[in-house]
Amino acid sequence: MLPTFRLPRANKNLLKSFFTQNKCMCLTALNKNKGGAFPLLTKTWMVMRLSFILMLAGSLHVYAAGFGQMVSLEAKNTSLEKIFTEIRKQTGRNFLYSDEDLALAGKVDVSLVKKPLTEALNALLENTPLSYQIVNQVVVIKKKEVSLGYLAPPPAVVISGRVVTDKGEGIAGASVVEEGTKNGTVTSTSGAFTLRVTRTPVTLVFISLGYKRKAIENVTGGSSLSIVMESEAADSLSEVVISNGMFSRKLSSYTGAVSTFTQKQLATVSNQNVLKAVAILDPSFQIVDNLNAGSNPNTLPDIQLRGQTGIADVQGTYTSNPNLPLFILDGFETTLEKVNDMNMNLIASITILKDASAKAIYGSKAGNGVVVIETKAPTSGQLRLSYSGNFDVTAPDLSSYKLTNSMQKIEAEVLAGRYSSPIPLVEAGLVAEYAQNLQAALSGVNTYWLSQPLRNAIGQRHGLVMEGGEGGLRYSANMNFTNVAGVMKGSDRRTISGGVNLIYRKNKVQFRNSLTIDKNHSQNSPYGSFTNFAQLNPYWKMTDENGNYIKTYNVGSATLVGNPMYDGSLNSKDYTAYTNIIENFYADWDAAKNLRLTARIGYNGQINESHQFIPASNSRYVNISPTLDTYLDRGQYTLRNGKQNMLNADVLANYALSFGLHHLYLNGAWSLNTSTISTNGMTMVGFPNDKMNDISFGRRYADGSKAVGTENTSRAIALTSAISYSYNERYLVDLSYRGNASSQFGADKKWGLFWSAGLGWNVHREAFMNDLNWVNLLKFRASTGTTGTQNFNSYQSLATYQYITDRTYNGDIGIDLMALPNPALQWQQVKDNNFGVDLGLFNKLSLRFDYYIRDTKDLLSDMIVAPSNGFSTYKSNIGESRNKGFQLGLNMILYSQSSTRTNLSFFANLAHNTNKITKVSNSLVQLNRKLDARKDSTTTGAADQRNPSTRYEPGQSMNAIWVVQSKGIDPANGKEIFVKKDGSLTYNWSSADYIVGGDANPLYNGTFGFNFMHKGFTANFAFAYRWGGQQYNTTLVSRVENADFAYNVDLRALTERWKKPGDQSLYKDIAVHTDTKPTTRFVQDLNELLFSSVSVGYDFGNMRWIRRMGASRMNFMINMNDLGRISSVKTERGLDYPFARTISGSLQITF
């Protein structure tokens, strides 16, 4: 009898590899030589080799623990392959067999209840021509009649290396296979592998879930390989790998509600801006429509994720939007401005963390959601040079403007009584003005002012990336130039940026360093607000007989109105600029098996400046007489400077432990950050002409002002822990806990504790789902937990003082109390509850559903106090609110043909969110009363009198539209009829009769579209929609009903206003000029369909001429954004800056 011996683990793996390789080689040889010239020799050789392998297998020691595992199984007429799969799930044992051997056994019946593994196998194979052997924890299936022979010579070449992500992190469990054979291995927890082959060179194939398949040709084994796997957007949720900025997880074993998009997915819907692309792909990420700013490239978007969590700062000043999500760039907090100006081609992926299970690791800053951005890391290999270029053509969209022409405007003015007065002398002047205007209109003057400050803008973006590296060193450098040209003449946003990335690995230690420098210059249009052009009368000429701009126009007998085209021709200034430096350093140490320690430190520094210069010759000063003292104060220069420094440091520990079917991931982090923001500035007046355009030429400070400055410093420390557990990838648990301390909060509330718990169940991995082959994925998720928000001034909880510099007491200066302290001020507490389902069917259809309830407590805003305190407000936690909704995402492959690389797919997203105020403090009640009293006043011409106020009442939405119910316009006299609270009718408006006339939140919003690919050609179409919800149509109020007929008006002010008794009209008497206060007449249902984007492109990568020019990849794409809109509400859009449509061509080429 042969002796039993024990081998080291490395040798066992080697023999296992030999066994697999040789058995497969023998079977392959037998198949290839069927019917050949020497079948007997071939068969003899096969038997000899296989026999020796089995002899050696019989001599290996088998541990008793392997025989103690229990198997329970019930199957009828089932193939051995399915039975072995089920035994593997129960015991964790792998099986090694050939399909030809299993075919000899056919299908079997088996009934086992808690039988040891060996007894189960004996019973299973008893009446079959097969037997088994357990070798090094692997069950080897063989024929009973095969005799033993001798072992073939071992492979002679050893190939080793490491498989890593684009961040240099090891990928555990990746498959490494010799192409064309079944010889392979898997990587260790650090990504290392060793593979023996019988010949060289060979082609190695690397496969890992969530990454693109990679093949390396002509491998000889001479040096250690460094294989960088590229992430991909997988068709199945089970294959997606998500990064939350601290660690990575497979989505299949994660319980959080997240969305992940690759750079390729972003580029298919928009190559203009990463924020716009994300908004198209995920409807929970909303860019709030800004009807004033339109397409202004220098206005940052207002973003909300899963609705509004915070109350707008109704009387104080936030340092940022209270509903803005937290942005994380390569592991560190960053600004919205940085993300807005990023080159999309440098982004590897974007992950949105929505529920507590996903975002609670960021604690006090995660209440509004978290957006995690990962940039591309250097790829190893020979030096490569990549270029990306975009050329944009942007055209203004004026389709929402319907203004009167010259003759229509004259008619409207007459009907409105523009040229009538009870004072004969005044009326004589008005009649003369009427004659002048009519003569201009009759002579053909019909100036289309809207087009004058506009252009078809040409923008461009260029990027150059150089990367490469071998062995332990990888590097990349990039240079980028972006010019986002606005449709108003003279406006653009230019950014020049550069970056260097280095990754160095030595044994178990890896260092990464990333340096990025951005320089931005944002130029605003010298022509000012677009509203100024919409108001100009069409019968006014733009230039005189010599072609020079006319400076002013007469409105009435004593008022002059300036020509904005003249003002735009002056030597003025209106721009902002910043320089941003980001330096991030990372050190990773594989301290022990399955244990990685990471230390990282990041610095983000920015210098800002803004300049606005208006010379004395500007038309705004035309009504100032030379005899007035203020005549010398004409001209104004406003200068603002700012600095921002953020320093972040983290120490992270990640430990992975697997035992049997149990997988445990432990994560811990210690974090420290400090932020300092300082600003200073001044406004000077008295600049005699437009050549004196430096602030030093100013005569004095503007009235009531001086040089001022602000400073905000905040510091925070945090301890974070996260645990993830899975059993056989069926039952999932995620737990996290974070303690935050911040200098921003009161002395009694320095620490905030945040936690989350998530559960998941991969139902499709259960045994009872084996026969449902058409169900690829069925997963249930549930999570709960708390986070916080803190987007406000650093010193709101403290008593703050300022020095008294304009007077002394006995020669000494004093101090004034600026703000009251609040030692109990704390974070807004956000409690998230989420339930989700992931479903995949037929390998073609995937669905993802999430239902959530988000409660916000301790809402921050201004507490109103008695004036006797010396202050009217101070910051406090004053209310509670609830957001509730769901999101449904669908992706479906409609047609697929791999031979021609043809694919047609459909995607759709649906989101629903409601918010309610559940509790308010007495301070908000007083604020409501104050706003109501202001509305009840008789002020005329103030926009805040005409538009609805934001009111906070329990049970109502934060976006409720508060108005007084209207019965419409009385046909008899053209007056509006209101409904009082008691149901009676009145002509008098009163805030006491307020009702909620609508909700600005849409009932549903979402996106849908199609993606098509054929060989190298791609086409993508994306639409966005919103249904339900209302809008208060301010255009109808300001441009129609409250139109000032001294200026141009909407055409409806002429054609649809009440003019005589008996008229049925939506609008009151054209001759009445009192303000229209909030009324249900102008609350309209808002339903919209937007043609968001179209992109078509072609990948030339497989064409010979590309190779001949020395390029390895080339792609061209045309993208069109904001192509059209169908809306149920007709309103002017883009009041201060027009909206626009963009067509862009992009080229990417790699050498």
MOQUI-V23535 format. One record per backbone hydrogen bond with DSSP energy under -1.0 kcal/mol. NH is the residue of the N-H (numbers start at 1). CO is the residue of the C=O. Records with the same first field share a line. If there is no record, write none. Layout:
NH->CO / CO
This chain:
5->59
12->8
13->9
14->10
15->11
16->12
17->13
18->14
19->15
20->16
21->17
22->18
23->19
24->20
25->21
26->22
27->23
28->24
29->25
30->26
31->27
32->28
33->29
36->33
42->38
43->39
44->40
45->41
46->42
47->43
48->44
49->45
50->46
51->47
52->48
53->49
54->50
55->51
56->52
57->53
58->54
61->5
66->63
67->64
68->65
71->115
73->112
75->110
78->108
83->79
84->80
85->81
86->82
87->83
88->84
89->85
90->86
91->87
92->88
96->139
102->98
103->99
108->78
110->75
112->73
115->71
117->69
120->116
121->117
122->118
123->119
124->120
125->121
128->125
131->142
133->140
135->138
138->135
139->94
140->133
141->96
142->131
144->129
150->48
157->197
159->195
161->193
162->225
163->191
164->227
165->169
168->165
171->163
173->187
175->207
176->185
177->205
178->183
179->203
181->178
185->176
187->174
188->192
191->188
193->161
195->159
197->157
202->219
204->216
205->177
206->214
207->175
211->208
212->230
214->206
216->204
219->202
225->160
227->162
229->164
232->210
239->236
240->237
242->249
244->247
249->242
251->240
253->250
254->251
259->352
261->350
263->348
266->262
267->263
268->264
269->266
270->266
277->273
278->274
279->275
280->276
281->277
282->278
285->282
286->304
288->302
294->290
295->1138
296->293
299->296
304->286
306->284
314->312
324->321
326->369
328->371
329->332
330->373
332->329
334->327
339->335
340->336
341->337
342->339
346->343
347->344
348->374
349->374
350->261
351->372
352->259
353->370
354->257
359->355
360->356
362->359
363->360
365->362
366->363
367->788
369->366
370->353
371->326
372->351
373->328
374->349
376->346
381->469
384->467
386->465
387->1149
388->463
389->1147
390->461
391->1145
392->459
393->1143
394->457
395->1141
397->1139
401->398
404->1049
409->405
410->406
411->407
412->408
413->409
414->410
415->411
416->412
417->414
418->413
420->417
427->423
428->424
429->425
430->426
431->427
432->428
433->429
434->430
435->431
436->432
437->433
438->434
439->435
440->436
441->437
442->438
443->439
444->441
445->440
447->538
449->447
451->448
452->449
454->451
455->487
457->394
459->392
460->483
461->390
462->481
463->388
464->479
465->386
466->477
467->384
468->475
469->381
473->470
474->503
475->468
476->501
477->466
478->499
479->464
480->497
481->462
482->495
483->460
484->493
486->491
489->453
491->488
492->523
493->484
494->521
495->482
496->519
497->480
498->517
499->478
500->515
501->476
502->513
503->474
504->511
505->472
506->509
509->506
510->588
511->504
512->586
513->502
514->584
515->500
516->582
517->498
518->580
519->496
520->578
521->494
522->576
523->492
524->574
528->525
530->1136
532->529
534->530
535->531
540->537
544->548
547->544
550->542
553->561
555->559
561->553
563->551
567->563
568->564
570->567
572->570
573->613
575->611
576->522
577->609
578->520
579->607
580->518
581->605
582->516
583->603
584->514
585->601
586->512
587->599
588->510
589->597
590->508
591->589
592->595
595->592
596->654
597->589
598->652
599->587
600->650
601->585
602->648
603->583
604->646
605->581
606->644
607->579
608->642
609->577
610->640
611->575
612->638
613->573
614->636
616->687
618->615
621->618
622->619
624->621
628->625
631->628
632->629
633->630
634->631
636->614
637->684
638->612
639->682
640->610
641->680
642->608
643->678
644->606
645->676
646->604
647->674
648->602
649->672
650->600
651->670
652->598
653->668
654->596
655->666
656->594
657->664
659->662
662->659
663->726
664->657
665->724
666->655
667->722
668->653
669->720
670->651
671->718
672->649
673->716
674->647
675->714
676->645
677->712
678->643
679->710
680->641
681->708
682->639
684->637
685->700
686->635
687->634
692->689
693->691
697->694
698->695
699->685
700->685
702->683
705->702
708->681
710->679
712->677
714->675
716->673
717->741
718->671
719->739
720->669
721->737
722->667
723->735
724->665
725->733
726->663
727->731
728->661
730->727
731->727
732->760
733->725
734->758
735->723
736->756
737->721
738->754
739->719
740->752
741->717
742->750
743->715
746->825
748->823
749->746
752->740
754->738
756->736
757->784
758->734
759->782
760->732
761->780
762->730
763->761 / 778
764->778
765->762
766->763
769->766
770->767
772->769
773->771
775->772
776->840
777->840
779->838
780->761
781->836
782->759
783->834
784->757
785->832
786->755
787->830
788->363
789->828
792->790
796->793
798->795
800->819
802->816
804->814
809->812
812->809
816->802
818->800
819->800
822->797
825->822
828->789
829->857
830->787
831->855
832->785
833->853
834->783
835->851
836->781
837->849
838->779
839->847
840->777
841->845
842->774
844->841
845->841
846->891
847->839
848->889
849->837
850->887
851->835
852->885
853->833
854->883
855->831
856->881
857->829
859->879
861->876
863->874
865->872
869->866
870->867
874->863
876->861
878->859
880->919
881->856
882->916
883->854
884->914
885->852
886->912
887->850
888->910
889->848
890->908
891->846
892->906
893->844
894->904
895->904
897->902
902->897
903->1013
904->895
905->1011
906->892
907->1009
908->890
909->1007
910->888
911->1005
912->886
914->884
916->882
917->956
918->880
919->880
921->878
925->921
926->922
927->923
928->924
929->925
930->926
931->927
932->928
933->929
934->930
935->931
936->932
945->942
947->943
955->917
956->953
960->957
961->998
963->995
964->1078
967->977
970->975
974->970
977->968
978->986
979->965
980->984
983->980
986->978
993->990
994->991
995->963
997->961
1000->959
1004->1027
1005->911
1006->1025
1008->1023
1009->907
1010->1021
1011->905
1012->1019
1013->903
1014->1017
1015->900 / 901
1017->1014
1018->1097
1019->1012
1020->1095
1021->1010
1022->1093
1023->1008
1024->1090
1025->1006
1026->1088
1027->1004
1030->999
1031->1084
1033->1082
1034->1032
1037->1033
1038->1034
1039->1035
1041->1036
1042->1037
1047->1044
1048->535
1050->1039
1051->402
1053->1050
1054->1051
1055->1051
1056->1052
1062->971
1063->1060
1069->974
1070->1058
1072->1069
1080->964
1082->1079
1083->1080
1084->1031
1086->1029
1088->1026
1089->1126
1090->1024
1091->1124
1092->1090
1093->1022
1094->1120
1095->1020
1096->1118
1097->1018
1098->1116
1099->1016
1100->1114
1103->1100
1107->1103
1108->1104
1109->1105
1110->1107
1111->1106
1112->1150
1113->1150
1115->1148
1116->1098
1117->1146
1118->1096
1119->1144
1120->1094
1121->1142
1122->1092
1123->1091
1126->1089
1128->1087
1134->291
1135->291
1136->292
1137->292
1141->395
1142->1121
1143->393
1144->1119
1145->391
1146->1117
1147->389
1148->1115
1149->387
1150->1113
1151->385
